[in-house]
Amino acid sequence: MTLPMPEHFSELPLSPVMQRALAKIGWTKPSPIQAGVIPHALEGYDILGQARTGTGKTASFAIPILEQLDPLRVNPLPQALVLIPTRELANQVHGEFVKLAEGCPTEVVEVAGGKHMQKQLKALAKGVQIVVGTPGRVIDHIQRGSLRLDGLWCVVLDEADRMLDIGFRPSIERILRRCPQNRQTMLLSATLDERIRDLANRYLYEPVVVDCSDKDVSVETIEQRFISVSPDRKQEVLLQLLEREQPPQAIIFCRTKIGTAKLHRQLERFYAGKTDRKVRVGTIHGDMSQPQRDEVFKALRENKIDILVATDVVGRGIDVSSISHIINYDLPDECDDYVHRVGRTGRMGRSGIAFSFVSKDQGYLLTDIEQRINRMLEKDPLSEVVGKRRVPTEASSKQDVRTRAAIAHEPSAHGDLSRGDLVQGDSRQVVIGSESPEVPEADLPFGTAPARRTAGRAKSRGSVRRR
């Protein structure tokens, strides 16, 4: 199904209350995922949406849900359930619903681990319209009998690929089997791999596929560089980088909780000794309690933290538009983790820059990352501090990345070469070629899921709530 792509929110069939809420936020033009999802969601169709984080996915499902809610006095049971992979993201999605619901009384509750169970029980007992939660805590409430699903007409799986990565698939399927068959289901994900398609084939009925993914998964507004550095000089180079860049707000990613805490202490000592300017340093990792993590996120959003040292716990669990710099102090083992880390900057079209520290034995990781994003990372001048690397000629730098992507795993006359052979100054000129894996077509067969609910709910019921 094809509907006209609206260029302004005013072109969408939204209520005056919603239009005023959007105007107060300052939103006038929908992002591509919003323009693609909202019209079909308002018509009641199941949605399979793909877009990277930071493109407005939350509003794409929050707006149509809010537009179609029955008043609590008419339906005291939860009407919409939004499943989220992490506590931090659940908090942000809850906040987005509250912000968009301004002007019309709406009961939204967040159910996630690390939060006060009694508060959640009281909120659910009082009556709610929208439940935003993590799969584990949602199942906990179902088992307690505090959360009833028989009144649901909409279920959203947000960041579905991340939920599957964490291992939530059994929990997700357990929840979906308890939901009414005659419902609207929206599945949104940064990737549409086979796991996602299998889940969609099971639980979505003839969904409208909205693909807003970039052919190049790296963001045009994000400059990406690498710094060749030996492990024993990483801290020294990091301080030089921070002094040179003086980032307005940055996240430094480390691999381990211990390494994160150690680097945080070192940076605090460094900036405590500087009198020319004040830099506020924070940290977040898995060993911190949920209230502590919430406090750090709140401070970051309120610009009370300039530099955050973190593990991948915030790789997808944070949406702060003011992040200007990302520094991969430790390279991630998975390419997708790199993509999501870098995606913390350049939010909603803003510019940003990402730096990655690469040691000599990590050349293969750099190669894999470049293949994944179909883009060569630029060498930062700080690399000269720790060793020289071949500088590509102007002609070679203009070649398509697909013709230079990775000979790293291909044998040649010189043996097996990888980006690691070039990081520390190898002068061999290598022309490398590898096509990126083809993405399966989005229009795979669907239809085995139970029939969806009747389309057109917004027209028949949303106006009753909003008039």
VMD Tcl script that draws the C-alpha trace (Angstrom):
set ca {
  {0.00 0.00 0.00}
  {1.25 3.44 -0.90}
  {0.12 6.63 0.81}
  {1.40 10.14 0.06}
  {4.46 10.99 2.14}
  {3.60 14.06 4.23}
  {6.18 16.82 4.43}
  {4.64 18.50 7.47}
  {2.73 17.24 10.50}
  {-0.08 19.57 9.50}
  {-0.69 17.32 6.47}
  {-1.40 14.31 8.70}
  {-4.93 13.60 9.98}
  {-4.02 14.42 13.57}
  {-6.25 15.94 16.20}
  {-5.91 19.60 17.21}
  {-4.64 18.47 20.61}
  {-1.81 16.51 19.01}
  {-1.00 19.32 16.59}
  {-0.68 21.70 19.56}
  {1.54 19.22 21.43}
  {3.82 18.88 18.39}
  {3.96 22.65 17.96}
  {4.93 23.09 21.61}
  {7.76 20.59 21.20}
  {8.86 22.45 18.09}
  {8.27 19.66 15.60}
  {6.94 20.74 12.22}
  {8.33 18.21 9.75}
  {8.12 14.43 10.32}
  {11.23 12.33 9.90}
  {11.13 9.67 7.14}
  {10.18 6.88 9.55}
  {7.43 9.05 11.06}
  {6.09 10.04 7.65}
  {6.10 6.39 6.58}
  {4.62 4.78 9.70}
  {2.06 7.24 11.09}
  {-0.43 7.27 8.17}
  {-0.54 3.46 7.93}
  {-0.65 3.02 11.70}
  {-3.63 5.39 11.89}
  {-5.36 3.16 9.33}
  {-4.85 0.18 11.64}
  {-2.33 -1.80 9.60}
  {0.43 -3.91 11.10}
  {3.81 -2.26 10.60}
  {7.28 -3.66 9.98}
  {9.58 -0.65 10.17}
  {13.32 -0.36 9.74}
  {15.30 2.74 10.70}
  {18.43 3.42 12.68}
  {18.20 4.84 16.18}
  {17.94 8.59 16.50}
  {15.51 9.01 13.60}
  {12.30 9.48 15.58}
  {11.03 5.90 15.74}
  {9.38 6.42 19.13}
  {7.09 9.18 17.91}
  {6.23 7.13 14.83}
  {4.28 4.67 16.98}
  {3.50 6.90 19.98}
  {1.52 9.46 17.95}
  {-0.92 6.97 16.34}
  {-1.39 5.14 19.64}
  {-2.24 8.35 21.48}
  {-4.61 9.37 18.69}
  {-6.61 6.15 19.01}
  {-6.91 5.67 22.78}
  {-10.26 5.32 24.48}
  {-10.71 7.46 27.60}
  {-9.88 5.63 30.80}
  {-13.47 5.91 32.00}
  {-14.58 3.98 28.91}
  {-11.85 1.32 28.99}
  {-9.95 0.91 32.29}
  {-7.73 -1.91 30.94}
  {-4.38 -1.32 29.21}
  {-4.97 -0.66 25.51}
  {-1.39 -0.52 24.21}
  {1.74 -2.41 25.23}
  {5.22 -1.27 24.16}
  {8.06 -3.75 24.74}
  {11.54 -2.24 25.12}
  {14.93 -4.00 25.51}
  {16.48 -1.86 28.29}
  {15.40 0.04 31.39}
  {16.96 3.26 30.18}
  {15.18 3.11 26.84}
  {11.90 2.28 28.59}
  {12.30 5.45 30.66}
  {12.90 7.52 27.54}
  {9.95 6.05 25.64}
  {7.70 6.65 28.64}
  {8.86 10.27 28.71}
  {8.14 10.65 24.99}
  {4.57 9.41 25.46}
  {4.03 11.83 28.34}
  {5.40 14.72 26.29}
  {3.26 13.96 23.24}
  {0.14 13.38 25.37}
  {0.15 16.90 26.79}
  {-3.24 18.52 26.54}
  {-5.26 15.33 27.00}
  {-5.28 13.26 30.22}
  {-3.43 10.04 29.47}
  {-2.27 7.34 31.88}
  {1.09 5.84 30.91}
  {3.04 3.54 33.20}
  {6.63 2.32 32.91}
  {7.26 -1.24 34.10}
  {10.92 -2.17 34.12}
  {13.39 -3.88 36.39}
  {15.18 -1.75 38.94}
  {12.06 0.36 39.54}
  {9.81 0.27 42.60}
  {7.47 -2.67 42.19}
  {4.88 -1.24 44.59}
  {4.57 1.97 42.57}
  {4.02 -0.06 39.42}
  {1.41 -2.24 41.14}
  {-0.48 0.81 42.39}
  {-0.41 2.47 38.96}
  {-1.67 -0.66 37.22}
  {-4.41 -1.15 39.84}
  {-5.55 2.46 39.41}
  {-5.97 1.98 35.68}
  {-3.65 2.76 32.75}
  {-4.00 3.15 29.01}
  {-0.42 2.52 27.87}
  {2.18 0.17 29.36}
  {5.85 0.64 28.43}
  {8.11 -2.08 29.77}
  {10.88 -4.61 29.44}
  {9.83 -8.21 28.67}
  {11.01 -9.63 32.00}
  {9.09 -7.18 34.16}
  {6.01 -7.41 31.94}
  {5.94 -11.19 32.43}
  {6.39 -10.64 36.17}
  {3.26 -8.49 36.27}
  {1.32 -10.96 34.11}
  {2.17 -13.75 36.54}
  {1.13 -11.59 39.51}
  {-2.15 -10.84 37.82}
  {-1.47 -7.10 38.01}
  {-1.30 -6.70 34.21}
  {-4.19 -7.84 32.06}
  {-3.67 -8.10 28.32}
  {-7.19 -8.93 27.16}
  {-7.98 -5.25 26.52}
  {-5.01 -4.59 24.24}
  {-5.61 -3.45 20.69}
  {-1.98 -2.50 19.95}
  {1.39 -4.11 20.68}
  {4.72 -2.51 19.76}
  {8.09 -4.26 19.65}
  {10.63 -1.43 19.72}
  {14.33 -2.10 19.01}
  {13.30 -5.67 18.22}
  {16.76 -6.69 17.02}
  {18.27 -5.59 20.31}
  {15.68 -7.58 22.27}
  {16.59 -10.67 20.26}
  {20.30 -9.98 20.81}
  {19.74 -9.94 24.57}
  {17.85 -13.24 24.37}
  {14.31 -11.99 24.93}
  {12.68 -13.95 22.13}
  {11.09 -16.62 24.39}
  {9.70 -13.86 26.62}
  {8.42 -11.86 23.66}
  {6.63 -14.86 22.17}
  {5.22 -15.77 25.55}
  {3.73 -12.27 25.86}
  {2.43 -12.14 22.29}
  {0.63 -15.47 22.71}
  {-1.25 -13.94 25.65}
  {-2.34 -10.87 23.68}
  {-5.65 -10.73 21.75}
  {-5.33 -12.05 18.22}
  {-7.41 -9.21 16.83}
  {-4.82 -6.50 17.45}
  {-2.50 -4.14 15.67}
  {1.19 -5.06 15.91}
  {4.08 -2.76 15.09}
  {7.64 -4.09 14.96}
  {10.44 -1.55 14.63}
  {14.09 -2.42 14.31}
  {17.41 -1.02 13.15}
  {17.99 -4.19 11.12}
  {15.71 -6.68 9.39}
  {17.69 -9.89 9.56}
  {16.25 -13.39 9.32}
  {15.38 -13.50 13.03}
  {13.29 -10.34 12.72}
  {11.58 -11.57 9.56}
  {10.75 -14.89 11.18}
  {9.23 -13.08 14.16}
  {7.26 -10.81 11.83}
  {6.02 -13.75 9.80}
  {4.70 -15.38 12.95}
  {2.99 -12.45 14.61}
  {2.28 -9.75 12.00}
  {-0.57 -9.96 9.50}
  {0.21 -8.58 6.04}
  {2.29 -5.74 7.47}
  {3.13 -2.55 5.68}
  {6.93 -2.55 5.32}
  {8.48 0.87 5.94}
  {12.19 0.77 5.13}
  {13.99 3.97 6.11}
  {17.40 2.38 6.51}
  {20.31 4.04 4.79}
  {22.09 2.05 2.12}
  {25.18 3.27 3.91}
  {24.64 2.48 7.58}
  {27.06 5.22 8.58}
  {25.44 8.61 8.96}
  {26.42 11.34 6.54}
  {26.51 13.94 9.29}
  {28.92 11.89 11.42}
  {32.61 12.21 10.68}
  {34.40 8.98 11.59}
  {38.11 8.69 12.28}
  {40.52 6.21 13.78}
  {43.67 6.77 15.82}
  {46.45 4.23 15.68}
  {47.73 3.86 19.24}
  {49.56 1.30 21.33}
  {47.63 0.06 24.39}
  {50.11 1.56 26.87}
  {49.65 5.06 25.42}
  {45.88 5.15 25.06}
  {45.31 7.33 28.11}
  {47.97 9.81 27.02}
  {46.48 10.08 23.53}
  {42.95 10.33 24.94}
  {43.93 13.37 27.03}
  {45.54 14.97 23.99}
  {42.41 14.31 21.97}
  {40.12 15.78 24.62}
  {42.31 18.87 24.97}
  {42.35 19.37 21.22}
  {38.64 18.81 20.67}
  {37.22 20.22 23.93}
  {33.91 18.48 23.15}
  {30.70 20.15 24.34}
  {29.42 16.72 25.35}
  {31.07 13.35 24.72}
  {30.68 9.66 25.47}
  {33.80 7.52 25.87}
  {33.08 3.80 25.41}
  {35.09 1.15 27.24}
  {34.74 -2.60 26.98}
  {34.67 -3.61 30.66}
  {33.10 -2.28 33.84}
  {36.45 -2.26 35.61}
  {38.11 -0.36 32.78}
  {35.24 2.11 32.71}
  {35.50 2.86 36.43}
  {39.29 3.18 36.23}
  {39.24 5.60 33.29}
  {36.52 7.64 35.02}
  {38.73 8.09 38.08}
  {41.72 9.04 35.93}
  {39.75 11.67 34.03}
  {38.31 13.11 37.24}
  {41.83 13.52 38.64}
  {43.04 15.09 35.41}
  {40.29 17.70 35.20}
  {40.37 18.38 38.95}
  {43.87 19.70 38.47}
  {42.90 22.09 35.69}
  {41.89 25.59 36.68}
  {41.34 27.12 33.23}
  {38.02 25.38 32.62}
  {35.58 23.13 34.41}
  {34.81 19.73 32.91}
  {32.25 17.50 34.59}
  {32.89 13.76 34.21}
  {30.36 10.99 34.85}
  {30.25 7.24 34.41}
  {27.72 4.49 33.90}
  {28.13 0.71 33.82}
  {26.35 -2.47 34.76}
  {27.52 -2.59 38.38}
  {25.64 0.61 39.22}
  {22.15 0.43 40.72}
  {19.21 1.54 38.64}
  {18.65 4.75 40.68}
  {22.31 5.65 40.17}
  {22.06 5.03 36.43}
  {18.84 7.07 36.21}
  {20.55 9.94 37.99}
  {23.46 9.89 35.54}
  {21.13 9.82 32.51}
  {19.14 12.71 33.94}
  {22.32 14.74 34.48}
  {23.49 13.97 30.94}
  {20.19 15.07 29.42}
  {20.27 18.27 31.48}
  {23.83 19.06 30.31}
  {25.24 18.61 33.80}
  {27.79 16.08 32.51}
  {30.33 16.99 29.83}
  {32.09 13.64 29.46}
  {30.44 10.28 30.13}
  {32.60 7.17 30.43}
  {30.41 4.15 29.74}
  {30.15 0.54 28.73}
  {27.80 -0.65 26.00}
  {24.96 -0.41 28.51}
  {24.25 2.93 26.77}
  {25.01 1.67 23.26}
  {21.29 1.79 22.51}
  {19.85 2.95 25.77}
  {20.25 6.69 25.40}
  {18.86 9.39 23.17}
  {20.52 12.73 23.92}
  {20.65 15.08 20.95}
  {23.47 17.21 22.41}
  {26.15 14.49 22.20}
  {28.82 15.91 19.89}
  {31.66 13.37 20.22}
  {31.92 9.61 20.51}
  {35.25 8.05 21.47}
  {35.73 4.30 21.22}
  {38.51 3.97 23.79}
  {38.09 0.22 23.39}
  {36.89 -1.10 20.04}
  {33.80 -3.31 20.31}
  {34.03 -6.93 19.21}
  {30.89 -6.67 17.07}
  {30.48 -4.30 14.13}
  {26.85 -3.62 14.98}
  {27.92 -2.41 18.42}
  {30.19 0.10 16.69}
  {27.28 1.32 14.56}
  {25.08 1.80 17.61}
  {27.81 3.50 19.62}
  {28.50 5.98 16.84}
  {24.77 6.51 16.49}
  {24.73 8.23 19.90}
  {25.90 11.36 18.09}
  {24.48 12.98 14.96}
  {20.96 12.58 16.33}
  {18.04 13.81 14.21}
  {20.33 15.09 11.46}
  {22.77 16.98 13.67}
  {26.49 16.78 12.99}
  {28.86 14.73 15.10}
  {32.26 13.08 15.11}
  {33.47 9.68 16.27}
  {37.02 8.56 17.09}
  {38.15 4.95 17.47}
  {41.41 3.85 19.11}
  {42.98 0.99 17.17}
  {46.03 -0.99 18.22}
  {48.26 -2.84 15.78}
  {46.67 -6.22 16.49}
  {43.14 -4.84 15.98}
  {43.46 -4.12 12.30}
  {41.01 -6.90 11.47}
  {38.36 -5.22 13.63}
  {38.85 -1.95 11.76}
  {38.54 -3.80 8.46}
  {35.32 -5.48 9.58}
  {33.86 -2.15 10.71}
  {34.69 -0.50 7.39}
  {33.08 -3.36 5.51}
  {29.99 -3.10 7.69}
  {29.51 0.65 7.16}
  {30.80 0.58 3.58}
  {33.09 3.46 4.34}
  {36.78 3.98 5.05}
  {37.58 5.65 8.36}
  {39.83 8.66 8.09}
  {43.19 8.59 9.87}
  {43.41 11.23 12.58}
  {46.68 13.23 12.84}
  {47.14 12.02 16.41}
  {48.10 8.68 14.89}
  {51.46 10.29 14.10}
  {52.14 10.30 17.84}
  {52.27 6.53 17.98}
  {53.33 5.43 14.54}
  {52.91 6.06 10.87}
  {50.40 4.49 8.58}
  {50.15 4.47 4.82}
  {48.28 7.52 3.60}
  {46.09 6.57 0.62}
  {46.74 8.49 -2.58}
  {44.09 10.90 -3.75}
  {43.10 8.53 -6.53}
  {42.75 5.55 -4.25}
  {40.86 7.53 -1.64}
  {38.22 8.33 -4.24}
  {37.64 4.73 -5.15}
  {34.36 3.26 -4.04}
  {34.71 1.53 -0.71}
  {33.24 -1.58 -2.22}
  {36.39 -1.95 -4.32}
  {38.61 -1.47 -1.27}
  {36.61 -3.12 1.45}
  {38.49 -6.18 2.65}
  {41.24 -8.41 1.42}
  {41.75 -9.11 5.09}
  {40.37 -12.61 4.81}
  {41.56 -13.37 1.28}
  {44.92 -15.03 0.61}
  {47.25 -13.21 -1.77}
  {50.79 -13.41 -3.03}
  {51.83 -11.59 0.12}
  {49.91 -13.88 2.40}
  {46.85 -12.91 4.45}
  {46.62 -9.15 4.75}
  {44.33 -7.12 6.97}
  {43.90 -3.52 7.94}
  {46.21 -4.35 10.84}
  {49.08 -4.76 8.35}
  {48.57 -1.14 7.31}
  {47.86 0.56 10.62}
  {51.46 0.88 11.68}
  {52.96 2.08 8.44}
  {52.99 -0.80 5.99}
  {53.76 0.79 2.62}
  {52.33 -1.96 0.44}
  {49.65 -0.64 -1.90}
  {46.72 -2.98 -1.85}
  {43.57 -2.73 -3.94}
  {40.92 -4.76 -2.22}
  {37.42 -5.72 -3.25}
  {34.44 -7.27 -1.60}
  {30.79 -6.74 -2.20}
  {28.72 -6.06 0.88}
  {26.28 -8.86 1.62}
  {22.99 -8.34 -0.12}
  {20.08 -7.45 2.13}
  {17.14 -9.77 1.60}
  {14.14 -8.22 -0.09}
  {11.73 -6.61 2.36}
  {8.61 -8.08 0.74}
  {8.97 -11.62 2.08}
  {5.72 -13.57 2.29}
  {3.61 -12.79 5.33}
  {0.17 -13.93 6.34}
  {0.52 -16.85 8.75}
  {-0.19 -14.64 11.76}
  {-3.76 -14.26 13.09}
  {-5.93 -11.74 11.30}
  {-5.39 -8.18 12.43}
  {-8.08 -6.03 13.96}
  {-10.37 -3.91 11.79}
  {-8.58 -1.03 10.10}
  {-9.65 2.56 10.52}
  {-9.74 2.77 14.32}
  {-8.45 6.35 14.32}
  {-11.33 7.51 12.19}
  {-13.98 5.79 14.28}
  {-12.64 6.22 17.80}
  {-9.68 8.54 18.03}
  {-11.80 11.60 17.37}
  {-14.08 10.65 20.26}
  {-11.20 10.98 22.68}
  {-9.71 14.09 21.15}
  {-12.64 16.32 20.40}
}
mol new
graphics top color blue
foreach p $ca { graphics top sphere $p radius 0.5 }
foreach p [lrange $ca 0 end-1] q [lrange $ca 1 end] { graphics top cylinder $p $q radius 0.2 }
display resetview
